[in-house]
Amino acid sequence: MARDEAELYIEARHRLGEAIIWHVARQRLMWIDLLDPALFEHDLATGQTQSRRLALPPPIGAIAAHQQTRPTP
């Protein structure tokens, strides 16, 4: 019987990372830390991961991407 194995792809420091999404417009993986509210953003092209704290009370449960558009002048 074959054994499933996990591989660490992105090393990010968080308490509970969840809700990963692909943001099409930004071409990045994004996820949140539910227990220590922060938004993580990973650029596949450069391999860089950035994070920023969110001014929200824990636990937070999800994120959603949107593309903001401006009216054509």
C-alpha positions as CSV (number, residue, x, y, z in Angstrom):
1,M,0.0,0.0,0.0
2,A,1.4,3.4,-1.0
3,R,1.9,6.0,1.7
4,D,0.7,9.6,1.1
5,E,3.3,12.2,1.8
6,A,3.0,15.9,2.5
7,E,5.5,18.4,1.2
8,L,6.1,21.8,2.6
9,Y,5.7,24.3,-0.2
10,I,5.4,27.7,1.5
11,E,6.9,28.3,4.9
12,A,4.8,30.9,6.7
13,R,4.4,31.6,10.4
14,H,0.8,31.5,11.6
15,R,-1.3,29.8,14.2
16,L,-4.0,28.4,12.0
17,G,-3.7,29.1,8.2
18,E,-6.9,28.4,6.3
19,A,-9.1,29.6,3.4
20,I,-6.5,29.5,0.7
21,I,-7.7,31.0,-2.6
22,W,-6.2,31.8,-6.0
23,H,-6.5,35.6,-6.8
24,V,-6.8,35.7,-10.6
25,A,-6.2,39.5,-11.0
26,R,-3.1,39.5,-8.7
27,Q,-1.9,36.0,-9.8
28,R,-1.2,35.1,-6.2
29,L,-2.2,32.5,-3.6
30,M,-3.9,34.2,-0.6
31,W,-4.9,32.8,2.8
32,I,-5.6,33.9,6.3
33,D,-4.6,33.1,9.8
34,L,-7.9,32.5,11.6
35,L,-6.6,32.8,15.2
36,D,-4.1,35.7,14.8
37,P,-5.9,37.7,12.0
38,A,-3.5,38.3,9.1
39,L,-3.7,38.0,5.3
40,F,-0.9,36.1,3.6
41,E,-0.1,36.6,-0.1
42,H,2.3,34.3,-2.1
43,D,3.8,35.2,-5.5
44,L,4.4,31.9,-7.4
45,A,6.7,33.7,-9.9
46,T,9.1,35.1,-7.2
47,G,8.5,32.6,-4.4
48,Q,8.0,35.5,-2.0
49,T,5.3,35.5,0.7
50,Q,4.1,38.7,2.4
51,S,1.7,39.1,5.3
52,R,-0.2,41.9,6.9
53,R,-2.1,42.0,10.1
54,L,-5.9,42.5,9.9
55,A,-7.7,44.7,12.5
56,L,-10.4,42.1,13.1
57,P,-11.3,40.1,16.2
58,P,-10.4,36.4,16.1
59,P,-11.5,34.0,14.9
60,I,-12.0,35.1,11.3
61,G,-13.5,32.5,8.9
62,A,-12.9,33.3,5.3
63,I,-11.7,35.7,2.6
64,A,-13.1,36.5,-0.8
65,A,-11.4,38.0,-3.8
66,H,-12.9,40.8,-5.9
67,Q,-11.7,42.8,-8.8
68,Q,-12.4,46.4,-8.5
69,T,-13.2,48.1,-11.8
70,R,-13.3,51.8,-12.6
71,P,-15.8,53.3,-15.0
72,T,-14.3,54.3,-18.4
73,P,-14.1,58.1,-18.7
